[in-house]
Amino acid sequence: MGEARLCLCLAEGTAEFCVLVADLWQGLGLGSLLTDAAIDAARHLGVRRLLVEVVAENVRIIRLLEKRGFVFHRDPGGLTFYGEKTLKP
């Protein structure tokens, strides 16, 4: 149905985040649940900064992450958005 991943670099206090929900399961809130669980897990692990890369056409996930405090900027080529969220302990 879906999964969320954290690739940890605890020495730097960062983690790369990704979430994937199968097409048939999209729009049912699973992405939100997985995202919230990953953010909570990252905070529990002592991560201070979450990083994410999103293709420009994936507007749904960009909006979902913006609602959770991620700030995005677009790469110069315009194909990828890079996002970051600072976590408070």
Sequence and secondary structure as in RCSB ss.txt:
>XXXX:A:sequence
MGEARLCLCLAEGTAEFCVLVADLWQGLGLGSLLTDAAIDAARHLGVRRLLVEVVAENVRIIRLLEKRGFVFHRD
PGGLTFYGEKTLKP
>XXXX:A:secstr
 EEEEEEEETTTTEEEEEEEE GGGTTSSHHHHHHHHHHHHHHHTT  EEEEEEETT HHHHHHHHHTT EEEE 
TTSSEEEEEEE   
